[in-house]
Each structure stands twice: as structure tokens, then as C-alpha cells.
Amino acid sequence: MGPRLADIARHAGVSEATVSRVLNSKPGVGAATRTAVLTALDVLGYERPARLRQRSAGLVGMVVPELDNPVFPMFAQAAEGALAQHGYTPVLCTQTPGGIAEDEYVELLLERNVSGIIFVSGLHADTTADHDRYRRLITRRLPIVLVNGFADRVSAPFISADDREAGRLAVDHLAALGHTRIGFASGPDRFVPVRRKLDGFHGAMARHGLPSEDLVELSLFGVEGGHAAATRLLDRGVTAMVCGSDLMALGAIRAARQRGLSVPRDFSVVGYDDSHLIAFTDPPLTTVRQPIQAMALAAARTLCDEIAGHSVSHAEYLFDPELVVRGSTGAVPVQSAGPGPVRTV
């Protein structure tokens, strides 16, 4: 089936006549409008006419840690669209336990003469990892962009969400609801984003005059990690919990329900990421939204600028997260304040 002009026009915000002019390579259409129409064509799944297909400017590697967490496919899809607009074809490299490691992917990408690489939540986020691997790429003059992590001795562009602010937003929300026993759960603290969220959590708790040192559980990312962390925190009498990912938050909700607790009547949970479908969980998850689209666009544009030989900043650029309040948080249960196991009111 050929493209429907009305659908493309609606998506691009232009008239059907303008869409027709672009598809037939007619003059009189601005570059920005033409790009909007072609992007709408791509997004809606229509194949571009042969005369409008852009010849690839080269391959770009995109290394992500996994695809189980929906936030990483979201980033890859957004970055892919931005790279395609610049004529680059992305090569997605996904790491899995026991599978190909980051360094092996890099070697494969170098063999294919990629023009640059975007690393998402890679070893640059691990404070215990050897970051010379990135310095060697820079020495080879290969453009790279590092997302969600920071290594101060690597002279490259860094793009991250403001994780300290994410921790603060979650605590401020729960404290405003009356919670005084607020737990924190995330992945291992060797990772830069975890440390920063933890800093934000401790800082916000201190600002509200609340204890926090014994209310931290660092586990594994994912549903099972969140479940295990919540189980231990519930034993310490928490009435609310800040989680390092949406998947961990879902695990925390499961742990609470296994104890006969209702969310949010007896126990409140805040996640992090706001990946697709999180608004449709039971209950809909209150979370801190990571600005994935903006970050992916910035990473793609920065890499393309590097490839083109333009000067780019090697400072870290932080994007502001946003609290999204839904149904998994509520006022503190009146009879469950103070230390000790939480009991259903």
C-alpha cells in the first residue's frame, strides 16, 4: 500500500499538497518542511520513494547494555532516527550476560570502519572499570559520545540525566505526602548514576530532617533486585521507597503485596525512567522521567558534529528529569510510622 497523504500531512503538520510536492521532488518546499515530511514517512512505516532515499554517510555504532529494560530500546530508537536524518546507519550492539562484551563489540565495529560510537550506560559508568579503552579510541581519532556515566580522565562528550536531582525529586514528593521512613534501592554503587542518585537521596532526606543511613539497599537492577531490596527495607519499617529503575519499582510493589500490603494505601513506591507502558501498570507507577528523547537527540547530533570535524564540548551535559505522579504513591499510613515491620492499617 502506498503512503496516505492525509496521514503523512497530519503527522508532519503540513498540507497534503505540501506532502505531494515533497514526494514528487517538486520545488518550493523549505528544507525544514521537507525533513518533517520525510521523517513522518519513516515514522509511519512507509518506504521512501527511491529518488528520496539518502545514500548512507557511513556506519555508527551504538552499544547498549541490554534490551530487557525498555528504556534502552527507547534510546536506541530515538538516536537511530536522529542519525538517519544525518545520513548515518546505526549498528546496534546489545550486551547480554555471558554474551559479547563491550570491548569485543568495539573491535567488531572498528573492523567495519564505523564513523563513530555512542556508548550508553557502558563501562564508562563503572568506577571500577579501566577507562583507558576510551582514551585509546580518542587517540585513534574515533569520535565517541558517552551517555549516562562519567569518567573525569576521558576527554569526550558526556550526556547524562541529572541523577542527583532525580533522587531529590523522589524524596521531596514522598516527604510532602508525610512519609518519614523512606527507603532507597538501586543497583551496585560502583556505577556513577547510582552514586549520584544516592547523593541526591541522602541530601534530600537530610534537608527534611529524616534519617537515611540504614534505609539503603543496593541490589541488582531489575524486578528481582527490587523485590529483594523491598523485602529487607520493609523489615526496617519503611512506608515508602525510591527505586533506581521502573523495573525495580515493580519488584518492590510485588514484595509489598506478598505481605498483604496495598499500594499506595500502605506502601508508596517511586520508580525511575518512565519507559513505555509504565503508566498502565497496576497501579500506574509514579516515577522520575528520564528525558530519553532529548538525550538521544543530543548524543546523535554531538557525534555527527564530531564526525564532521566540528569542535564539541568535552564537559558533561546534564538533562533535567521530571517527576510524574501517578497511582503508586499516597499519604503515609497513620499507624505505620516509626521503625519496625509495616502493618496494614
Residue pairs with C-beta under 8 A, 6 or more apart in sequence:
2 46
3 23
3 41
3 44
3 46
5 16
5 19
5 20
6 16
7 44
8 19
8 37
8 40
8 41
8 44
8 46
9 15
9 16
9 18
9 19
11 40
11 43
11 44
12 18
12 19
12 33
12 36
12 37
12 39
12 40
13 36
14 33
14 36
14 37
18 29
18 33
18 37
19 37
20 26
21 27
21 28
21 29
22 29
22 33
22 34
22 37
22 38
22 52
23 37
23 49
23 52
25 51
25 52
29 37
35 85
38 48
38 52
39 81
39 85
41 48
42 48
42 81
42 84
43 81
54 84
54 87
55 87
56 87
56 88
56 89
57 86
57 87
57 88
57 115
58 87
58 88
58 89
58 113
58 114
58 115
58 307
59 88
59 89
59 90
59 91
59 109
59 112
59 113
59 114
59 115
60 83
60 88
60 89
60 90
60 91
60 114
60 115
60 116
60 117
60 118
60 303
61 90
61 91
61 93
61 105
61 106
61 109
61 114
61 116
61 117
61 118
62 76
62 79
62 80
62 90
62 91
62 92
62 93
62 117
62 118
62 120
63 93
63 95
63 102
63 105
63 106
63 117
63 118
63 119
63 120
63 122
64 72
64 75
64 76
64 92
64 93
64 94
64 95
64 120
64 121
65 72
65 94
65 95
65 120
65 121
65 122
66 72
66 94
66 95
66 96
67 73
67 94
68 222
68 247
69 221
69 222
69 245
69 247
69 273
69 275
70 246
70 273
70 275
70 276
70 277
71 245
71 246
71 273
71 275
71 290
71 292
72 94
72 120
72 121
74 275
74 276
74 292
75 120
75 147
75 292
75 295
75 296
76 90
76 92
76 120
76 296
78 292
78 293
78 296
78 297
79 90
79 118
79 296
79 297
79 299
79 300
80 90
80 92
82 296
82 297
82 300
82 301
83 89
83 90
83 300
83 303
83 304
84 90
86 300
86 301
86 304
88 115
88 304
88 307
91 109
91 112
91 114
93 100
93 105
93 108
93 109
95 101
95 102
95 105
100 108
102 119
102 122
102 123
102 133
103 133
106 117
106 133
106 137
109 117
110 142
114 142
115 143
115 307
116 142
116 143
116 144
116 145
116 303
116 306
116 307
117 137
117 142
117 143
117 144
117 145
118 144
118 145
118 147
118 299
118 300
118 303
119 134
119 144
119 145
119 146
119 147
119 149
120 147
120 148
121 147
121 148
121 149
121 193
122 146
122 149
123 129
123 130
123 131
123 133
124 131
124 134
124 146
124 149
124 150
124 151
124 154
124 158
125 148
125 149
125 150
125 191
125 192
125 193
126 149
126 190
126 191
126 192
127 190
127 191
127 192
127 195
128 190
131 151
131 153
131 154
134 144
134 146
134 151
134 154
134 156
135 153
135 154
135 155
137 144
138 144
138 154
138 155
138 156
143 303
143 306
143 307
144 156
144 157
144 303
144 306
145 156
145 157
145 158
145 159
145 299
145 302
145 303
145 306
146 154
146 156
146 157
146 158
146 159
147 158
147 159
147 160
147 295
147 299
148 159
148 160
148 161
148 193
148 295
149 158
149 160
149 191
149 192
149 193
150 158
150 160
150 192
150 316
155 314
156 314
157 302
157 303
157 306
157 312
157 313
157 314
157 317
158 314
158 315
158 316
158 317
159 295
159 298
159 299
159 302
159 316
159 317
159 319
160 193
160 295
160 316
160 317
160 318
160 319
161 193
161 290
161 291
161 295
161 318
161 319
161 321
162 196
162 318
162 319
162 320
162 321
163 192
163 193
163 194
163 196
163 197
163 200
163 321
164 196
164 197
164 199
164 200
164 203
165 200
165 320
165 321
166 197
166 200
166 272
166 288
166 290
166 321
167 184
167 196
167 197
167 198
167 199
167 200
167 201
167 202
167 203
167 204
167 242
168 200
168 201
168 203
168 204
169 288
169 321
169 322
169 323
170 201
170 204
170 242
170 270
170 272
170 288
170 323
171 182
171 200
171 201
171 204
171 205
171 208
171 242
172 204
172 208
173 270
173 286
173 323
173 325
173 329
174 182
174 240
174 242
174 268
174 270
174 329
175 182
175 204
175 208
175 210
177 240
177 268
177 329
177 330
177 331
177 332
178 331
178 332
179 239
179 240
179 268
179 332
180 210
180 239
180 332
180 337
181 215
181 236
181 237
181 238
181 239
181 240
181 337
181 338
181 339
182 205
182 210
182 212
182 215
182 238
182 239
182 240
182 241
182 242
183 215
183 216
183 217
183 229
183 230
183 233
183 236
183 238
183 240
183 241
183 242
184 197
184 198
184 201
184 212
184 215
184 216
184 217
184 241
184 242
185 216
185 217
185 218
185 219
185 225
185 226
185 229
185 230
185 233
185 241
185 242
185 243
185 244
185 248
185 252
186 194
186 197
186 198
186 218
186 219
186 221
186 243
186 244
186 245
186 248
187 194
187 218
187 219
187 220
187 221
187 225
187 244
187 245
188 194
188 218
188 220
189 195
189 198
189 218
193 244
194 218
194 244
197 242
197 244
197 272
198 216
201 212
201 216
201 242
202 212
202 213
205 211
205 212
206 212
214 236
215 233
215 236
215 238
217 228
217 229
217 230
217 232
217 233
218 229
219 225
219 226
219 228
219 229
219 248
220 228
221 244
221 245
221 247
221 248
222 245
222 247
222 248
222 251
223 247
223 248
223 250
223 251
223 254
224 251
225 248
225 251
226 243
226 245
226 247
226 248
226 249
226 250
226 251
226 252
226 254
226 255
227 251
227 252
227 254
227 255
228 251
228 255
229 241
229 243
229 248
229 251
229 252
230 241
230 251
230 252
230 255
230 256
231 255
233 241
234 255
234 256
234 259
234 261
234 267
234 341
234 342
235 341
236 339
237 336
237 338
237 339
237 340
237 341
237 342
238 267
238 342
239 266
239 267
239 268
239 332
239 333
239 336
239 337
239 342
240 267
240 268
240 269
240 270
240 329
240 332
241 249
241 252
241 267
241 268
241 269
241 270
242 270
243 249
243 252
243 269
243 270
243 271
243 272
244 272
245 271
245 272
245 273
246 271
246 272
246 273
246 274
246 275
246 278
246 285
246 287
247 271
248 271
249 269
249 270
249 271
249 272
249 285
249 287
249 328
250 271
250 281
250 285
252 269
253 263
253 269
253 281
253 283
253 328
256 262
256 263
256 266
256 267
256 269
257 263
259 342
260 344
261 267
261 342
261 344
262 344
263 269
263 283
263 328
264 283
264 327
264 328
264 329
264 330
265 330
265 333
265 345
266 333
266 336
266 342
266 344
266 345
267 333
267 342
268 286
268 328
268 329
268 330
268 332
269 285
269 286
269 328
269 329
270 286
270 287
270 288
270 328
270 329
271 278
271 285
271 286
271 287
271 288
271 328
272 287
272 288
272 290
272 321
273 287
273 288
273 289
273 290
273 292
274 287
274 288
274 289
274 290
274 324
278 284
278 285
278 287
279 285
279 324
279 326
281 328
283 326
283 327
283 328
284 326
284 327
284 328
285 326
285 327
285 328
286 323
286 324
286 325
286 326
286 327
286 328
286 329
287 323
287 324
287 326
288 321
288 322
288 323
288 324
289 321
289 322
289 323
289 324
290 321
291 319
291 320
291 321
291 322
294 319
295 319
298 317
298 319
302 312
305 312
306 312
333 342
333 345
334 345
335 343
335 345
336 342
336 343
336 345
